[in-house]
Amino acid sequence: MTPFLQQVVRHYFSAGDISRRKFIFPNRRSQVFFKKYLGEEVKASGIPSVAPGMMTINDFFYTLSGFQATDRVSLLLELYDCYRGLFPKAEPLDEFIFWGDVLLGDFDDVDKYLVDPGQLYTNVADLRAIQDT
């Protein structure tokens, strides 16, 4: 069976002038495979070609919005400041970094999968209450 991305490459490469197109991918991994299949197709055809534009969906949205993604370190430091504001006797930053990074990943998943945070964290609070009894 021919992989889907390889089929896409063949379709658009055979249509001609692939360099005038722009491809949007759900993640970097699919983009890497697309480049691999494109390289194989160019090599097999013997026709030199300029690669098309390629980017992930996240990069595409950042381009459209004009905003830039905040780096992970800045997010961790901001989260730590919020945490210290809520808990004055908070642990030091070096102990918080691991859990802060896990929490940022959880927030990202909630956002990505459109989970209702109220319901999710209500369940977490209920679980915590059960564990404490």
MODELLER restraints for C-alpha pairs under 7 A, 6 or more apart:
rsr = mdl.restraints
at = mdl.atoms
rsr.add(forms.Gaussian(group=physical.xy_distance, feature=features.Distance(at['CA:5:A'], at['CA:34:A']), mean=5.79, stdev=0.5))
rsr.add(forms.Gaussian(group=physical.xy_distance, feature=features.Distance(at['CA:6:A'], at['CA:34:A']), mean=6.93, stdev=0.5))
rsr.add(forms.Gaussian(group=physical.xy_distance, feature=features.Distance(at['CA:6:A'], at['CA:37:A']), mean=5.51, stdev=0.5))
rsr.add(forms.Gaussian(group=physical.xy_distance, feature=features.Distance(at['CA:9:A'], at['CA:37:A']), mean=6.66, stdev=0.5))
rsr.add(forms.Gaussian(group=physical.xy_distance, feature=features.Distance(at['CA:9:A'], at['CA:38:A']), mean=5.85, stdev=0.5))
rsr.add(forms.Gaussian(group=physical.xy_distance, feature=features.Distance(at['CA:12:A'], at['CA:18:A']), mean=6.15, stdev=0.5))
rsr.add(forms.Gaussian(group=physical.xy_distance, feature=features.Distance(at['CA:18:A'], at['CA:52:A']), mean=5.86, stdev=0.5))
rsr.add(forms.Gaussian(group=physical.xy_distance, feature=features.Distance(at['CA:19:A'], at['CA:50:A']), mean=5.31, stdev=0.5))
rsr.add(forms.Gaussian(group=physical.xy_distance, feature=features.Distance(at['CA:19:A'], at['CA:51:A']), mean=5.27, stdev=0.5))
rsr.add(forms.Gaussian(group=physical.xy_distance, feature=features.Distance(at['CA:19:A'], at['CA:52:A']), mean=4.06, stdev=0.5))
rsr.add(forms.Gaussian(group=physical.xy_distance, feature=features.Distance(at['CA:20:A'], at['CA:52:A']), mean=6.24, stdev=0.5))
rsr.add(forms.Gaussian(group=physical.xy_distance, feature=features.Distance(at['CA:21:A'], at['CA:52:A']), mean=5.48, stdev=0.5))
rsr.add(forms.Gaussian(group=physical.xy_distance, feature=features.Distance(at['CA:21:A'], at['CA:53:A']), mean=6.40, stdev=0.5))
rsr.add(forms.Gaussian(group=physical.xy_distance, feature=features.Distance(at['CA:22:A'], at['CA:52:A']), mean=5.70, stdev=0.5))
rsr.add(forms.Gaussian(group=physical.xy_distance, feature=features.Distance(at['CA:22:A'], at['CA:53:A']), mean=4.39, stdev=0.5))
rsr.add(forms.Gaussian(group=physical.xy_distance, feature=features.Distance(at['CA:22:A'], at['CA:54:A']), mean=5.66, stdev=0.5))
rsr.add(forms.Gaussian(group=physical.xy_distance, feature=features.Distance(at['CA:23:A'], at['CA:53:A']), mean=6.12, stdev=0.5))
rsr.add(forms.Gaussian(group=physical.xy_distance, feature=features.Distance(at['CA:23:A'], at['CA:54:A']), mean=4.79, stdev=0.5))
rsr.add(forms.Gaussian(group=physical.xy_distance, feature=features.Distance(at['CA:23:A'], at['CA:55:A']), mean=6.58, stdev=0.5))
rsr.add(forms.Gaussian(group=physical.xy_distance, feature=features.Distance(at['CA:24:A'], at['CA:54:A']), mean=5.93, stdev=0.5))
rsr.add(forms.Gaussian(group=physical.xy_distance, feature=features.Distance(at['CA:24:A'], at['CA:55:A']), mean=5.20, stdev=0.5))
rsr.add(forms.Gaussian(group=physical.xy_distance, feature=features.Distance(at['CA:24:A'], at['CA:56:A']), mean=5.39, stdev=0.5))
rsr.add(forms.Gaussian(group=physical.xy_distance, feature=features.Distance(at['CA:24:A'], at['CA:57:A']), mean=5.79, stdev=0.5))
rsr.add(forms.Gaussian(group=physical.xy_distance, feature=features.Distance(at['CA:25:A'], at['CA:31:A']), mean=6.03, stdev=0.5))
rsr.add(forms.Gaussian(group=physical.xy_distance, feature=features.Distance(at['CA:25:A'], at['CA:55:A']), mean=6.21, stdev=0.5))
rsr.add(forms.Gaussian(group=physical.xy_distance, feature=features.Distance(at['CA:25:A'], at['CA:56:A']), mean=4.59, stdev=0.5))
rsr.add(forms.Gaussian(group=physical.xy_distance, feature=features.Distance(at['CA:25:A'], at['CA:57:A']), mean=5.73, stdev=0.5))
rsr.add(forms.Gaussian(group=physical.xy_distance, feature=features.Distance(at['CA:26:A'], at['CA:56:A']), mean=5.62, stdev=0.5))
rsr.add(forms.Gaussian(group=physical.xy_distance, feature=features.Distance(at['CA:26:A'], at['CA:57:A']), mean=5.43, stdev=0.5))
rsr.add(forms.Gaussian(group=physical.xy_distance, feature=features.Distance(at['CA:27:A'], at['CA:56:A']), mean=5.37, stdev=0.5))
rsr.add(forms.Gaussian(group=physical.xy_distance, feature=features.Distance(at['CA:28:A'], at['CA:56:A']), mean=6.31, stdev=0.5))
rsr.add(forms.Gaussian(group=physical.xy_distance, feature=features.Distance(at['CA:42:A'], at['CA:48:A']), mean=6.61, stdev=0.5))
rsr.add(forms.Gaussian(group=physical.xy_distance, feature=features.Distance(at['CA:42:A'], at['CA:49:A']), mean=6.85, stdev=0.5))
rsr.add(forms.Gaussian(group=physical.xy_distance, feature=features.Distance(at['CA:62:A'], at['CA:68:A']), mean=5.92, stdev=0.5))
rsr.add(forms.Gaussian(group=physical.xy_distance, feature=features.Distance(at['CA:76:A'], at['CA:100:A']), mean=6.19, stdev=0.5))
rsr.add(forms.Gaussian(group=physical.xy_distance, feature=features.Distance(at['CA:76:A'], at['CA:101:A']), mean=6.73, stdev=0.5))
rsr.add(forms.Gaussian(group=physical.xy_distance, feature=features.Distance(at['CA:84:A'], at['CA:90:A']), mean=5.63, stdev=0.5))
rsr.add(forms.Gaussian(group=physical.xy_distance, feature=features.Distance(at['CA:110:A'], at['CA:117:A']), mean=6.80, stdev=0.5))
